[in-house]
Amino acid sequence: MSVKVTYFVHGTTLDNIEHKSTGWLDGELSEKGIKQSILLRDQINIEDYDIVFCSDLKRAIDSANLTFKDRIKIVEDKRLRECNYGSLNGKDSSLVKYEEHIKEEFPEGESLIDVEKRIKDFCDFLIESYDGKNVAIVAHKAPQMAFQVITEGKTWEDVIENDWRKTKSWQPGWIYNVCDKMNIEEFKKVFIEEAKKNNIYINEEKLDCFYEYMQGILEWNDKVNLTAITNEKMFIVKHFIDSLTVNKYLEDCNSIIDIGTGAGFPGIPLKILNENTKFTLIDSVNKKLNVIRDINDKLKLNSLEIIHTRAEDLANNKEYREMYDIATTRAVSNLSTIVEYMLPFVKVNGLAICMKGPNYQEELEEGKKAIEVLGGKIEKIETVKVDNELERNLIIIRKINKTPNKYPRGQGKPLKEPIR
């Protein structure tokens, strides 16, 4: 099931000209915006579309009417509104900083994640009601970005950084394909293809477990903020395949601790492939761990311990300190901080594996002292191109000496005062 969406942004408004962010205010089209909407009639083939949806804000309604009225049915939908900037609605655009409000709400307003949730709800409505149809949408900036996040698997950070408005590369409509959930056969096909690209080979029987875990995370994601990646193909690549880049280091490993596991990455994907290995997943946010527990009630992964705790507390418990063959983290804090949480858990001759992005070199230089003090030595750094967008750098640290008892320090000191 799928719906082809062509997304049009409303015409230039008076607020646009005055560099104001209208938000949830109605806004008035400027003379330029009126002309743009009329000219759009000749730039597109209106007969291509089965229906037009627009937001219920005046500037979008006026734009839709100028382009489509009397030619095709137009339906207003509140879910297509611009982001609510709260007390910043109608204020100077320089005050409205998207990158600071992906998760955090604008004062008295909403966050971009809130926009994504209502656009996801709208997409579900389209699939249910307009399967196989071509739909035109006339709306705003933030909803368009949400369509990119949902249908293309991009992160909010990527979309904001590459927004066409920055380069003034307007075009008469953007195409987005809104698709229903992957079925299990489609999932297996994509998973196997992407795994092979990274020289990862998986028993097909395990893929049912991966599928159930993905569906569980995505279902819970509306209630608990677990992941910004909701496109299923991108979920496979950027969560599952990325996590499994570590798997080859688990040979002959009996025990692993995943620190700051969040929604269970890389811990759960690794556990699915290593069912006889003892895994401990820890995080300071219990509501995320409750999701993992709930999904695992169905998966029934054994030898899996899920603990709500802070690493600095658990590492000083003799039942956990220096008891693990491997400790893992994925994109958690800077290197000099995170190794203070990791290495106290690792046995001498065990490994700490830090999964970092492309800009790790400065962190590495700053973290060398901490690694040495905590009993570690950098063994290797492996760079993996998970796909065209995601570069993963695996920093492999060998534990060569016991970690001094005073580490890890409490009261947030590893972050505030890293070992240098």
C-alpha positions as CSV (number, residue, x, y, z in Angstrom):
1,M,0.0,0.0,0.0
2,S,1.4,3.4,-1.0
3,V,0.4,7.0,-1.7
4,K,2.3,9.3,-4.0
5,V,2.5,12.8,-2.4
6,T,3.5,16.0,-4.2
7,Y,4.3,18.6,-1.7
8,F,3.9,22.3,-2.5
9,V,4.9,25.1,-0.1
10,H,2.6,28.1,0.2
11,G,3.4,31.3,-1.7
12,T,5.7,34.0,-0.2
13,T,4.0,35.9,2.6
14,L,4.3,39.4,4.0
15,D,6.0,37.9,7.0
16,N,8.5,36.1,4.8
17,I,9.4,39.5,3.2
18,E,9.8,41.0,6.7
19,H,11.8,38.0,7.9
20,K,9.2,36.9,10.5
21,S,8.3,33.4,11.4
22,T,4.5,33.2,11.2
23,G,4.1,29.8,12.9
24,W,0.4,29.2,13.9
25,L,-0.7,32.7,12.9
26,D,-2.7,32.8,9.7
27,G,-0.3,35.0,7.6
28,E,-1.2,36.9,4.5
29,L,0.2,36.2,1.0
30,S,2.2,39.0,-0.5
31,E,1.7,40.2,-4.1
32,K,4.6,38.0,-5.0
33,G,3.1,35.0,-3.3
34,I,-0.2,35.5,-5.1
35,K,1.6,35.5,-8.4
36,Q,3.6,32.4,-7.5
37,S,0.4,30.5,-6.7
38,I,-1.3,31.5,-9.9
39,L,1.8,30.8,-12.0
40,L,2.0,27.3,-10.5
41,R,-1.1,26.3,-12.4
42,D,1.0,26.4,-15.6
43,Q,4.0,24.6,-14.1
44,I,2.1,21.5,-13.1
45,N,-0.5,19.2,-14.5
46,I,-3.4,19.5,-12.1
47,E,-5.1,16.5,-13.6
48,D,-2.3,14.3,-12.1
49,Y,-3.8,14.7,-8.7
50,D,-6.8,12.9,-7.2
51,I,-7.2,15.4,-4.3
52,V,-5.5,18.3,-2.6
53,F,-4.9,18.7,1.1
54,C,-3.8,22.0,2.7
55,S,-3.3,23.2,6.2
56,D,-6.0,25.2,7.9
57,L,-3.9,28.4,8.1
58,K,-4.9,31.2,5.8
59,R,-1.7,31.5,3.8
60,A,-1.9,27.8,2.8
61,I,-5.6,27.9,2.1
62,D,-5.2,31.0,-0.1
63,S,-2.3,29.4,-2.0
64,A,-4.2,26.2,-2.6
65,N,-7.3,28.0,-3.8
66,L,-5.3,30.2,-6.2
67,T,-3.7,27.1,-7.8
68,F,-6.4,24.4,-7.6
69,K,-9.8,25.9,-6.9
70,D,-12.6,24.8,-9.2
71,R,-10.3,22.2,-10.7
72,I,-10.0,19.6,-7.9
73,K,-11.3,19.0,-4.4
74,I,-9.4,20.8,-1.7
75,V,-9.6,19.6,1.9
76,E,-8.2,21.5,4.9
77,D,-6.4,19.5,7.6
78,K,-5.1,20.9,10.9
79,R,-2.3,18.3,11.0
80,L,-0.6,20.1,8.1
81,R,-0.1,23.3,10.1
82,E,3.3,24.9,10.5
83,C,5.2,24.2,13.7
84,N,3.7,26.1,16.6
85,Y,6.5,28.4,17.7
86,G,4.4,29.5,20.8
87,S,5.5,32.9,22.1
88,L,7.7,33.2,19.0
89,N,4.8,33.0,16.5
90,G,5.1,36.1,14.3
91,K,8.5,37.1,15.7
92,D,11.8,37.7,14.0
93,S,13.0,34.6,12.1
94,S,16.4,34.8,13.7
95,L,14.8,33.8,17.0
96,V,13.3,30.6,15.6
97,K,16.2,28.0,15.6
98,Y,15.0,24.6,14.4
99,E,18.2,22.8,15.4
100,E,17.5,23.7,19.1
101,H,13.9,22.5,19.1
102,I,14.0,19.0,17.5
103,K,13.0,17.5,20.9
104,E,12.6,20.6,23.0
105,E,9.4,22.5,22.6
106,F,9.4,26.1,21.5
107,P,8.3,28.3,24.5
108,E,4.6,27.7,24.9
109,G,4.7,25.8,21.6
110,E,5.7,22.4,20.2
111,S,8.8,20.6,19.1
112,L,9.7,19.3,15.6
113,I,9.1,15.8,17.0
114,D,5.6,16.9,17.8
115,V,5.2,18.0,14.1
116,E,6.6,14.6,13.0
117,K,4.0,12.8,15.1
118,R,1.0,14.6,13.6
119,I,2.4,14.2,10.1
120,K,2.9,10.5,10.8
121,D,-0.7,10.3,11.8
122,F,-1.7,12.1,8.6
123,C,0.4,9.6,6.6
124,D,-1.4,6.7,8.2
125,F,-4.7,8.3,7.2
126,L,-3.5,8.7,3.6
127,I,-2.5,5.0,3.4
128,E,-5.8,3.9,4.9
129,S,-8.0,6.2,2.7
130,Y,-6.0,7.0,-0.5
131,D,-4.0,3.9,-1.3
132,G,-2.7,4.0,-4.9
133,K,-3.8,7.7,-5.3
134,N,-1.8,10.8,-6.2
135,V,-2.2,13.5,-3.5
136,A,-1.1,17.1,-3.6
137,I,-0.4,19.0,-0.4
138,V,0.0,22.7,0.1
139,A,1.5,23.5,3.5
140,H,4.6,24.8,5.3
141,K,8.3,24.3,6.2
142,A,8.2,22.0,9.2
143,P,5.6,19.6,7.8
144,Q,7.7,19.2,4.6
145,M,10.7,18.4,6.7
146,A,8.7,15.8,8.6
147,F,7.7,14.2,5.3
148,Q,11.4,13.8,4.5
149,V,12.1,12.3,8.0
150,I,9.3,9.8,7.7
151,T,9.5,8.8,4.0
152,E,13.2,9.1,3.3
153,G,14.6,7.9,6.7
154,K,16.6,11.1,7.2
155,T,17.3,12.6,10.6
156,W,16.0,16.0,11.6
157,E,19.6,17.2,11.8
158,D,20.2,16.2,8.2
159,V,17.0,17.8,6.9
160,I,17.6,21.1,8.7
161,E,21.2,21.3,7.5
162,N,20.2,20.6,3.8
163,D,17.0,22.6,3.7
164,W,16.4,23.8,0.2
165,R,15.5,27.3,1.5
166,K,19.1,27.9,2.5
167,T,20.2,27.6,-1.1
168,K,17.0,29.0,-2.6
169,S,16.5,25.9,-4.7
170,W,12.7,26.0,-4.9
171,Q,11.0,23.7,-7.3
172,P,7.3,23.2,-8.4
173,G,6.6,20.3,-6.1
174,W,8.6,17.6,-4.1
175,I,7.7,13.9,-4.4
176,Y,7.3,11.7,-1.4
177,N,6.2,8.1,-1.4
178,V,4.1,7.3,1.7
179,C,4.2,3.5,2.3
180,D,2.6,1.1,4.6
181,K,4.6,-1.0,7.1
182,M,7.0,-3.5,5.6
183,N,5.8,-7.1,5.7
184,I,8.1,-9.8,7.0
185,E,9.2,-10.9,3.5
186,E,10.1,-7.4,2.4
187,F,11.9,-6.9,5.7
188,K,14.0,-10.0,5.2
189,K,14.9,-9.1,1.6
190,V,16.1,-5.6,2.6
191,F,17.9,-6.9,5.7
192,I,19.8,-9.6,3.9
193,E,20.8,-7.2,1.0
194,E,22.1,-4.5,3.4
195,A,23.9,-7.1,5.7
196,K,25.7,-8.6,2.7
197,K,27.0,-5.1,1.7
198,N,28.7,-5.1,5.1
199,N,29.9,-8.7,5.0
200,I,27.4,-9.7,7.6
201,Y,25.8,-13.1,7.1
202,I,22.8,-14.0,9.2
203,N,20.7,-17.2,9.7
204,E,17.4,-16.3,8.2
205,E,15.6,-17.8,11.2
206,K,16.9,-14.8,13.3
207,L,15.3,-12.3,11.1
208,D,11.8,-12.9,12.6
209,C,13.2,-11.7,15.9
210,F,14.7,-8.5,14.3
211,Y,11.4,-7.8,12.6
212,E,9.4,-8.1,15.9
213,Y,11.9,-5.9,17.7
214,M,11.7,-3.2,15.0
215,Q,7.9,-3.2,15.0
216,G,7.9,-3.1,18.8
217,I,10.2,0.0,18.9
218,L,8.2,1.8,16.2
219,E,4.9,1.1,17.9
220,W,6.2,2.4,21.3
221,N,7.9,5.4,19.6
222,D,4.6,7.4,19.7
223,K,4.5,7.2,23.5
224,V,8.2,7.1,24.4
225,N,10.8,9.0,22.4
226,L,13.1,6.1,21.3
227,T,14.3,7.0,17.8
228,A,14.1,9.7,15.2
229,I,14.4,7.0,12.5
230,T,11.0,5.7,11.6
231,N,11.5,4.8,7.9
232,E,11.8,1.0,8.1
233,K,14.6,0.6,5.5
234,M,16.7,3.2,7.3
235,F,15.8,1.5,10.6
236,I,17.3,-1.7,9.3
237,V,20.5,0.1,8.1
238,K,21.1,2.7,10.8
239,H,20.1,0.6,13.8
240,F,20.4,-3.1,13.0
241,I,23.3,-3.2,10.5
242,D,25.1,-0.4,12.3
243,S,24.9,-2.3,15.6
244,L,26.1,-5.5,14.0
245,T,29.3,-4.0,12.7
246,V,30.6,-4.9,16.2
247,N,29.6,-8.6,16.0
248,K,32.8,-10.0,14.6
249,Y,34.6,-8.9,17.8
250,L,32.3,-11.1,19.9
251,E,33.9,-14.4,19.0
252,D,34.7,-16.4,22.1
253,C,33.0,-13.7,24.2
254,N,31.0,-14.9,27.2
255,S,29.7,-11.6,28.7
256,I,28.9,-8.2,27.3
257,I,27.6,-5.0,28.9
258,D,26.0,-2.3,26.7
259,I,26.2,1.1,28.5
260,G,23.7,3.8,27.7
261,T,21.7,1.3,25.6
262,G,18.8,3.7,25.0
263,A,16.4,1.8,22.7
264,G,18.6,-1.3,22.9
265,F,21.4,-0.5,20.4
266,P,23.8,-2.1,19.8
267,G,22.8,-4.5,22.7
268,I,19.7,-6.2,21.4
269,P,20.8,-6.8,17.8
270,L,24.0,-8.4,19.1
271,K,22.1,-10.4,21.6
272,I,19.8,-11.8,18.9
273,L,22.8,-13.2,17.1
274,N,24.6,-14.4,20.2
275,E,21.9,-16.2,22.2
276,N,24.2,-18.0,24.5
277,T,26.2,-15.0,25.5
278,K,25.3,-13.1,28.7
279,F,24.2,-9.6,28.0
280,T,23.7,-6.7,30.5
281,L,22.0,-3.5,29.2
282,I,22.0,-0.4,31.3
283,D,20.6,3.0,31.0
284,S,19.6,5.9,33.3
285,V,16.2,6.4,31.6
286,N,13.9,3.6,32.9
287,K,11.0,4.3,30.5
288,K,13.2,3.2,27.6
289,L,14.3,0.1,29.4
290,N,10.6,-0.7,30.1
291,V,10.0,-0.8,26.4
292,I,12.8,-3.3,25.9
293,R,11.4,-5.4,28.7
294,D,8.0,-5.3,27.1
295,I,9.2,-6.3,23.7
296,N,11.4,-9.0,25.2
297,D,8.4,-10.6,26.9
298,K,7.5,-11.6,23.3
299,L,11.0,-12.3,22.0
300,K,12.0,-14.3,25.1
301,L,15.8,-13.6,24.8
302,N,17.6,-15.5,27.6
303,S,20.7,-14.5,29.5
304,L,19.6,-10.9,29.2
305,E,19.8,-8.5,32.2
306,I,18.2,-5.0,31.8
307,I,19.1,-2.7,34.6
308,H,18.0,0.9,35.4
309,T,21.1,2.5,36.8
310,R,23.9,4.9,36.3
311,A,27.2,3.3,35.1
312,E,29.2,5.0,37.9
313,D,27.0,3.3,40.5
314,L,27.0,-0.2,39.0
315,A,30.7,-0.2,38.2
316,N,31.4,0.1,42.0
317,N,29.4,-3.0,42.6
318,K,31.8,-6.0,43.0
319,E,29.3,-8.3,41.2
320,Y,29.7,-6.2,38.0
321,R,33.1,-4.5,38.3
322,E,35.7,-6.1,35.9
323,M,33.3,-8.9,35.1
324,Y,32.7,-8.5,31.4
325,D,34.7,-9.6,28.3
326,I,33.4,-6.6,26.3
327,A,31.7,-3.3,27.0
328,T,30.0,-1.4,24.2
329,T,28.6,2.1,23.7
330,R,27.1,3.7,20.6
331,A,27.3,7.5,20.2
332,V,27.3,8.1,23.9
333,S,29.2,11.2,25.2
334,N,32.8,12.0,24.3
335,L,35.5,9.4,24.4
336,S,37.4,10.7,27.5
337,T,34.1,10.6,29.4
338,I,32.7,7.3,28.2
339,V,35.8,5.3,28.8
340,E,35.7,6.1,32.4
341,Y,32.3,4.5,32.5
342,M,33.3,1.5,30.3
343,L,36.7,0.3,31.4
344,P,35.8,-0.4,35.1
345,F,33.4,-3.1,33.8
346,V,35.9,-4.8,31.6
347,K,38.1,-7.7,32.6
348,V,41.8,-7.4,32.1
349,N,42.5,-8.5,28.5
350,G,38.8,-7.7,27.6
351,L,37.7,-5.0,25.1
352,A,35.9,-1.7,25.3
353,I,34.3,-0.9,21.9
354,C,33.2,2.7,21.3
355,M,31.1,3.3,18.2
356,K,31.8,6.8,16.9
357,G,30.8,8.9,13.9
358,P,33.1,10.4,11.3
359,N,34.5,13.2,13.5
360,Y,36.2,11.2,16.2
361,Q,39.9,12.2,15.7
362,E,39.8,15.2,18.2
363,E,38.0,13.0,20.7
364,L,40.6,10.3,20.3
365,E,43.5,12.7,20.9
366,E,41.8,14.1,24.0
367,G,40.9,10.7,25.3
368,K,44.3,9.0,25.2
369,K,45.3,10.0,28.7
370,A,42.0,8.8,30.2
371,I,42.4,5.4,28.4
372,E,45.9,5.0,29.8
373,V,44.9,6.0,33.3
374,L,42.0,3.6,33.3
375,G,44.1,0.6,32.3
376,G,43.4,0.6,28.5
377,K,45.3,0.7,25.3
378,I,44.0,1.5,21.9
379,E,44.3,-1.7,19.8
380,K,42.8,-0.6,16.5
381,I,40.3,1.7,14.8
382,E,38.1,0.3,12.1
383,T,36.2,2.5,9.8
384,V,33.0,1.0,8.3
385,K,30.9,2.6,5.6
386,V,27.5,1.3,6.7
387,D,25.8,3.0,3.8
388,N,26.3,6.1,1.6
389,E,25.3,8.3,4.6
390,L,26.6,6.5,7.7
391,E,30.2,6.1,8.5
392,R,30.9,4.2,11.7
393,N,34.3,4.2,13.4
394,L,34.9,1.4,15.9
395,I,37.5,2.4,18.5
396,I,38.7,-0.9,20.0
397,I,40.4,-0.5,23.4
398,R,42.2,-3.5,25.0
399,K,42.1,-3.6,28.9
400,I,45.7,-4.3,29.9
401,N,45.7,-3.2,33.5
402,K,43.1,-3.1,36.3
403,T,41.2,0.2,36.6
404,P,42.2,2.1,39.8
405,N,39.4,1.8,42.4
406,K,38.6,5.6,42.5
407,Y,37.2,5.3,39.0
408,P,34.5,5.9,37.8
409,R,34.0,9.1,39.7
410,G,30.5,10.1,40.7
411,Q,28.5,13.4,40.6
412,G,29.0,13.8,36.8
413,K,32.7,14.4,37.1
414,P,33.7,12.3,34.1
415,L,31.7,14.7,32.0
416,K,32.5,17.9,33.8
417,E,36.1,17.1,34.6
418,P,37.3,14.4,32.1
419,I,40.7,12.9,32.7
420,R,43.2,14.8,30.6
